[in-house]
Amino acid sequence: MKKYLIIIAEVLIIAMLTSCGPKKSTEDVVKPDTTTYKPIIMEEETDDNSGSVFEKDTVTSITEDMTTLVPKTQIGYRVQVFATFSEEKADMIAAEVRERTASRVYVQYIAPYYKVRVGDCKSRSEAVVLKSSLYSLGYTDAFIAEDTINNQ
């Protein structure tokens, strides 16, 4: 009986050792692409001899439209008056600030805090004036924070 256990143990050990050995690597053979491609060249018809495919009015119109585009947001400043872990508390403070000031009030989640920020100031000097008015309303911990603001 002991002899059979030794033989079984030896077979299991040999099986384990052979299974732990390096495996044959099977590499994917990539065949080079021998297809040749010829570009398709299409000739444009022009209305006049200037060589342009666009009408002058269209180009002028597009150029004017591009110059009048204004981004909806930009880097600016807001005044932060409160920060908390609780969204409900932040919403409550924001509602209170909205009642007391004419500036826009935002609740932003910047992990792990909900922050109550006021205003869309394009310059730091605007933010300083806003901070002073909020300070006089009792928000003595208010400070200026750089943020992405909305263009008005």
C-alpha positions as CSV (number, residue, x, y, z in Angstrom):
1,M,0.0,0.0,0.0
2,K,2.8,2.3,0.9
3,K,4.4,1.5,-2.5
4,Y,1.3,2.6,-4.4
5,L,1.1,5.9,-2.5
6,I,4.7,6.7,-3.3
7,I,4.1,6.0,-7.0
8,I,0.9,8.1,-7.1
9,A,2.8,11.0,-5.3
10,E,5.7,10.7,-7.9
11,V,3.3,10.8,-10.8
12,L,1.5,13.9,-9.3
13,I,4.8,15.7,-8.7
14,I,6.0,15.0,-12.3
15,A,2.6,16.2,-13.7
16,M,2.8,19.4,-11.6
17,L,6.4,20.1,-12.7
18,T,5.6,19.6,-16.4
19,S,2.6,21.8,-16.2
20,C,4.6,24.7,-14.7
21,G,7.2,24.7,-17.5
22,P,7.3,27.3,-20.2
23,K,4.6,27.1,-22.8
24,K,5.1,27.1,-26.5
25,S,4.5,30.6,-27.8
26,T,2.1,30.9,-30.6
27,E,2.8,34.1,-32.5
28,D,0.3,35.5,-34.9
29,V,1.8,35.8,-38.3
30,V,1.1,39.1,-39.8
31,K,1.1,39.1,-43.6
32,P,2.2,42.3,-45.2
33,D,-0.5,44.2,-47.1
34,T,0.5,44.1,-50.8
35,T,-2.6,45.9,-52.0
36,T,-1.8,49.1,-53.8
37,Y,-4.1,52.0,-53.6
38,K,-4.5,54.7,-56.2
39,P,-5.8,58.0,-54.9
40,I,-9.0,59.3,-56.6
41,I,-8.5,62.8,-57.8
42,M,-11.7,64.7,-58.6
43,E,-11.5,67.9,-60.5
44,E,-13.8,70.7,-59.4
45,E,-15.6,72.9,-61.8
46,T,-15.4,76.6,-61.3
47,D,-17.8,79.2,-62.4
48,D,-15.2,81.8,-63.4
49,N,-11.5,81.8,-64.3
50,S,-10.3,82.6,-60.8
51,G,-9.7,79.0,-59.8
52,S,-11.8,79.2,-56.7
53,V,-14.6,76.7,-56.0
54,F,-16.3,79.0,-53.5
55,E,-18.4,82.1,-54.1
56,K,-16.9,85.2,-52.5
57,D,-20.1,86.0,-50.6
58,T,-20.0,82.5,-49.0
59,V,-16.4,83.0,-47.8
60,T,-17.2,86.4,-46.4
61,S,-20.3,85.1,-44.6
62,I,-18.4,82.2,-43.0
63,T,-15.6,84.5,-42.0
64,E,-18.0,86.9,-40.3
65,D,-19.8,84.1,-38.5
66,M,-16.5,82.7,-37.2
67,T,-15.5,86.1,-35.7
68,T,-18.8,86.5,-33.9
69,L,-18.6,83.2,-32.1
70,V,-18.0,83.6,-28.4
71,P,-17.2,80.7,-26.1
72,K,-19.9,79.9,-23.4
73,T,-17.3,79.5,-20.7
74,Q,-13.9,80.9,-19.7
75,I,-11.5,80.9,-16.8
76,G,-12.4,83.5,-14.2
77,Y,-13.2,83.8,-10.5
78,R,-15.9,83.0,-8.1
79,V,-16.2,83.7,-4.4
80,Q,-16.6,80.6,-2.3
81,V,-18.7,81.1,0.8
82,F,-19.3,77.6,2.1
83,A,-18.1,74.0,1.8
84,T,-19.6,70.8,3.3
85,F,-19.9,67.1,2.9
86,S,-23.7,67.4,2.8
87,E,-25.4,68.2,-0.5
88,E,-28.6,69.3,1.4
89,K,-26.7,71.7,3.6
90,A,-25.0,73.2,0.6
91,D,-28.3,73.7,-1.2
92,M,-29.8,75.3,1.9
93,I,-26.9,77.8,2.1
94,A,-27.1,78.5,-1.6
95,A,-30.8,79.3,-1.3
96,E,-30.0,81.7,1.5
97,V,-27.3,83.4,-0.5
98,R,-29.6,83.7,-3.5
99,E,-32.1,85.6,-1.4
100,R,-29.5,88.0,-0.1
101,T,-27.6,88.8,-3.3
102,A,-28.2,89.5,-7.0
103,S,-25.2,87.4,-8.2
104,R,-25.6,83.9,-9.6
105,V,-25.0,81.2,-7.0
106,Y,-23.6,77.7,-7.8
107,V,-23.3,74.5,-5.9
108,Q,-20.4,72.5,-7.2
109,Y,-19.3,69.0,-6.1
110,I,-15.5,68.9,-6.0
111,A,-14.7,65.7,-4.2
112,P,-15.2,65.3,-1.3
113,Y,-17.0,68.6,-0.7
114,Y,-20.1,70.4,-2.0
115,K,-19.0,74.0,-2.4
116,V,-21.2,77.1,-2.6
117,R,-19.7,79.6,-5.0
118,V,-21.0,83.0,-6.0
119,G,-20.6,85.1,-9.2
120,D,-19.0,85.0,-12.6
121,C,-16.2,87.4,-12.3
122,K,-14.0,87.9,-15.3
123,S,-11.2,89.7,-13.4
124,R,-9.8,89.3,-9.9
125,S,-10.8,92.9,-9.1
126,E,-14.4,92.1,-9.8
127,A,-14.1,89.1,-7.4
128,V,-12.6,91.3,-4.7
129,V,-15.6,93.7,-4.9
130,L,-18.0,90.7,-4.7
131,K,-16.1,89.2,-1.8
132,S,-16.4,92.5,0.1
133,S,-20.1,92.7,-0.4
134,L,-20.5,89.0,0.7
135,Y,-18.3,89.8,3.7
136,S,-20.6,92.6,4.7
137,L,-23.6,90.2,4.5
138,G,-22.0,88.0,7.1
139,Y,-20.0,85.5,5.0
140,T,-16.8,86.2,6.8
141,D,-15.0,83.0,5.6
142,A,-15.5,83.9,1.9
143,F,-12.5,83.7,-0.4
144,I,-11.8,84.0,-4.1
145,A,-11.4,80.9,-6.1
146,E,-10.3,80.5,-9.7
147,D,-13.0,78.7,-11.7
148,T,-14.6,78.1,-15.1
149,I,-17.2,80.8,-15.3
150,N,-20.2,81.4,-17.7
151,N,-20.0,84.3,-20.2
152,Q,-22.8,86.7,-19.7
